[in-house]
Amino acid sequence: MNKELVIVFVKNIKLGKVKTRLAKTIGNQGAFEVYTELVKVTENATTSLLADKHIYFSESVVENQWKDHNKFVQNGIDLGERMKNAFKKGFQDGYKRIVLIGSDLPDIMASHINKGLEALKENDVVFGPAEDGGYYLVGLSKMHNAVFDNKPWSQTNLLQETLHELKENLVTFTTLETLNDIDTFEDLIASKFYQSNIDLQEKIKNLQINITNQ
């Protein structure tokens, strides 16, 4: 069997349920359109990977996304527990190197994911840092519950605290290139993802005009 696994966490694309911080500026429909495009970016980034893939949806499996892949529903009371359970299943299934990514990163490419898997040949843990202080990628070559337990999720010190704890426990780790995710309107308009997507720009502009005219 393949020794490498990529886990993708994806939210079910529902109006008012995705990119809620962004929605405060461009509305729920705008956030819906942006997240729909971000999921496509993630799907494209994982298409050519040689590693096996497990797709974990937030609420229910969507059959027309990631066709012919193993799909599951996330299980746990918070993000840490949901990720931990997904990793545990991966190791129980016999995988040796496992990387997990989210589905809202505009610049994610197959090369980032492959570098994460490669790093696990020499390290217990790998992170892809995000500019907001969290991370867009986490990978393990063996189970380390400390990565997921009692962490300040969605806080700017998440990665810093996690790395500090790993150092204290003498767990080997490395980090990849820092990337920016899209949480705010400023993040969106500064991204190449948005600047190069004319159709998305038109949708957002039209939605903003409608909001203004209401």
N, C-alpha and C positions, 0 to 999 in steps of 0.2 A: 504493500500500500504506500501511498504518498506520505512522507513524514511531515510535510508542511501543510498548515491550514491557515486560511484567512477567514476571520469572522467579520461580518459587516452588520453593524447595528443601524437599522433604518426605522424611522417613524412612519406609521401609516399616514398617508397624505390626506389630512382632513382639515377642512376650513376651520380656522380658529384654534387649531391644535399644534401648528408648526410655526417656528420662527416668531414666537410671541413678542419678543423685544422689537424685532423688525416691524411687526404688525402695528406697533404703536405709532409708527411714522407713515407707513404706506398702506395700512389697512390689512385685514385678514386675507382678502383676495390677493393682494400684492404679495404677501408673505407666502401664500399658497403657491403662486406662480414661481417665485424664487426657489422655494424648496423643491418643487417639481423638477426644475432645471438642475439643481445641485445633485439630486438623486441620479439623474442621467449621467452627470459627470462621474459620480462614484461607480456607477454600473459600467461605464466605458473603461474606467481605470482598472477594473477587476477582470475584464473580459479576457485579456491575453495572459493572465497569470497561470503558471503551471501548477501552483498549489491548489489543493481542494478548497472549496468555499462553503461556509455555513452562513446563511442569511437569517438574521434574527429581527423580526418585525416587532414593533412596540405593542400592538394589540391583536392583530390577526394576519395570517399569511395572505399575501397577494400573489395570485398565480401568474399574472402577466408581467411580473418583474423577476429578473434573474431566473429565467426559464432554465429548466434542467439542473437546478442546484438544490441542495438540501436546505429546507426552510423550516424555521421554528418561530415560536413566540417567546419573547424575553420573559424571564421569570425572576422576580425578586422585588423587594420593597423599595430599593433605591438603585441608582445607577451602579454603585459598587457591587451590590449583591447580584444584579443582573449580569454584569460583566464576569464576575467570579464564577457564576453558575455556567456561563457559556464556555469559559476556559476549562472548567472541571470536566464538562462533557467532552471537550476536545481531547484532553489528556486521557480520559477514560476510553475514548475511541481509538487510542493508540498513536496519536500525533506527537511529534517530538518538538516541533517549533511552531508556535501559534502567534499570529498577529491579529489584533482587533482594531478596526477603524470605524469611525462614524460615517455619516452620509451627507454632511453639510459643508464639506471643504471644497472651495472652488478650484484650488490648485493641485489637488491630489492626483498623482500619476502612478502607474504601475511601478515605476522606478523607486518611488518612496517605499512602497510596500515590500518590494524585493530587497531593498537595502535593510529594511527591518528584519526580514527573515534571515538574511545573511549575517546580520549582527548577532543573532541568537546562536550562531555556531561557536561564538567566543564569550557570550555573556548570558547571565540568567534572565536579564530584563532589558528591554529597549523601549525608549519613548520617542515619539515625534512631538516636540514642544509646539504649543500654539502661542501666538503673541499675547493672548490674554492671560497667560499664566497657567493654563491647563495643558492638555495634550490632545492631539488628533489621532495618535497611534500609540498603542501599548502592545508589547509582545513579551512572551515568556517561553523559556526553554524548560522550565519546571514550575510547578505550582507554588506561588508565593501569595498567601492570603493577605499579607500585610499591604500589598499594593492596593487592595480594594476595601479594607476594613477601616471604618472610622476616619474617613477622609473628608476634607472641606470641599465637597463637590460644588462646581460653579463659582468657586472663589479664586482670586488671583494668586493665592499661595498654594494651590493644589499640587502642582508639580514640585515646587520647592520642598514642601513638607514630605511628599512621597520619597523624593531622592534622599532627603536627610535621614528618614527612617531606614531606607535600604542601606545607606552607609553605616549606620549604627549596627545593623544586623549583618554586615560584611557580605551583602548580596552584590554580585557584580552586575553593572549596568552600563549602558551607553545611550547617547541621544543622537537623533538625526537632525536634519535641517528644520529650522523653525518656519512654520507656515501660519497664515492668518485665516481664521474662519469668519463667517459673516453673521454677526449678531445685531448690528445696527445699520441704519441707512448710510452712515459714513463709510462703514466697512464695504457695503455693497457698491457704492459709486466709485470707490477707490480700486476696486478689484478688476483685473483683466477679464475675468469671467463675465462681468457685467458690461464692461466697455466693448467687448467683442461680440456680445449677443444683442444684435439690433432688434430682433423680435421681442426679447424680454424688455428691452428699454421702452419700446412702443407700448407694450402692455402696461408697464408701470406708469408711464406718463398719462395714458388714457384713464387709468384707474384714479390717479391723483386729480385729474381734471374732474372726474365724476364726483370724487369726495369733496372737492372745492365747491362744486355747483349744488351740492345737496343742501 
